[in-house]
Amino acid sequence: MSRYVLLSFDVEEFDIPLEYNQPIGLEEQMEIGRRGLEALMPVINAYYLTCTMFTTANYALQFPETIKQLSQQHEIASHTFYHSSFQNKHLSESKEALETITGTPVVGLRMPRMKKVDIKEVAKAGYVYDSSINPTLVPGRYNNLNSPRTLFKEGAVYRLPVSVSPLLRLPLFWLAFKNYPYSLFYNLCLRCIKREGYVCLYFHPWEFTNIKNYKLPGYVKNVCGETLLKKLERLIIDLKKDCEFISIKDFIHKKALTANLFK
């Protein structure tokens, strides 16, 4: 049985201070995002990984050469147009902007902050898959305990939730990685892989630069920069022993070809 790691990053402007009523200008948002990506990519490249980069068109238009270069090795998918505002028209507009920059088809979507999206609008915009479901409870954000945990199809669109642990649905997203003991997070990943054949993880490049001076909760900022990068590198080394890192696009293509569920 093949075992896969679907490692993805939400490549975006660093606007999380706005959620905590801390003003931050767009130029600074972009610069923190750039610094984080610059810190992250040497580790990703050192292990020859293929990842999925869910990128806002706003960020991509600011750094088009960077996104074009990333597209040579990694899947570029849409994170809509702006990270802090959304209209349905942004689904197609972001897709078109990213395709123009990269010269490659954009088939995947992840909504900022895992917000709900009209899947009919997603299909109309031309996406093949959506990865905007965290099938767990995050107080104050969402309650998706009744959502499927694994890949399923809704209408014409494949839906890939990010991973949670079997049974208890403990989240395995970026905040969990920061705050769980490493051994717990790693073992929960192994449980997912053993049961489902894959684990789907996501982070943000801005986490991998120093954000401690921003007025953010400790659980968001206390583990960041080089400390977090070393923790991620350890996870990559451990998972790479028995698993293949592939893009979400390639994973769904494999599943669509081999499972009756996806016909």
C-alpha positions, 0 to 999 in steps of 0.5 A: 500500500502506498503511503503519502504525505500531502504537505501544503502551505498557504502562501499569503499576506501576513494579515493575522494581526488584523484578526486581533485588532492590530493594524498592519499595512499591506507592504508589511504583510507582504514582506513578512510573507516573503521572509517566511517563504525565503526561510522555508524553501531551503528546507523544502528544496533540501529534501526534494519535496513536492508540495502544494502552494495555496497562493492568494492572487494578491501575493502572487501579483506582488511576487510573480517571479517567485511564484513562477519559479515555485510552479516548476517543482510544486503545485500552485493552487488558489487561496482566492484573490485576497486573504481578508475579503472574498466575493464569488468572482474571486474564485475565477479571477484568482485562478486566471491570475495564477495561471497567467503567472505560472503558465500552468493550469490551477485546479485546486482551491483552499479558502482563507481560514477554511471558510465555507464556500458554495461548491457549485461556484467552485465547480463553475470557476473550473476547479477540480478539487477543494481543500477547505474543510478542517473536520474538527471543532475549533471553538470560535471558528468552526464545528465540522465534527459531522464532516467526512474526514477523508477524500470525497466527491461533492457534485463535480468537485473532489473535497479533501479535508485536512487531516485529523486523527481517527476516532477523536478527530484531534486536529493536525493543522498548523496550530496543533503542530506548534503546540502539541509535543512533537512525539504526539503530533508525529504519532497522530500522523502515523495513525492517519497514514496507517488507516487512510494511506495518507496525511494532509498537513498545512502551514503558512510560510510566515510562521517560519520567520520571527513574529514574536513582536506582534500582539498575537496570542502565545499559541500563535507566535511563541513557536515560530521562525528557526525553532519551528523550521527545525521542528518541521525539518524533523517531521519531514525526515521522519515521515520521509522514511516510509512515505512519498511527498506528492502534490494534492493534485497528483494524489487526487488523480491517483485516487480518481483512477483507482477508486470506484467512489470517484467515478 
